[in-house]
Amino acid sequence: MNGAFDDLLAANKRYARSAPREFDGIAHQGVMILTCMDSRIEPLEMVGLMIGEAKILRTAGARLTDRGLGAFIMGVHKLKVNRILIVPHTKCAAASMDEAGMRAAIKEASGVDPGDFEFGVSPDQLGNLRRDVERLRTNPLIDGFAEVGGFLYDVETGLLNEVA
């Protein structure tokens, strides 16, 4: 190794001294949140929860993927999830361009052609949110087992606005 992670490993040693222990992995408030990978978002804090009270899933743009769908189904049936929030945010890079634009931006930044790789980006952020919420609400392994809501997080105010 070249030491690129030394600072993080040192911080982890400090964290380990007081890290929460003896959690059972259940979402004790019945909550599961899909949000963006954006570092301005603190998923638990934005809804007043603590470690052990919710399950968190992050993707670029808070988009629901097939793997994410599997995680929600597992959460509902194995981890006591009964409320699901999908939470994209304002000023999101994943909502600032379409796939062709993202591929061009990646190629320009890296000099490497990403080919036809799909990043899951789209400027139709609210439409995507509504479709992803509907996909969960109509899934027979979610419908009747958990409530699903779609919210937009405003990075300027810290507020959630219900969309779907």
Beta strands, then each sheet from edge to edge (+ up, - down):
strand 1: 31-36
strand 2: 54-59
strand 3: 83-87
strand 4: 147-153
strand 5: 160-162
sheet 1: 2+ 1+ 3+ 4+ 5-
end
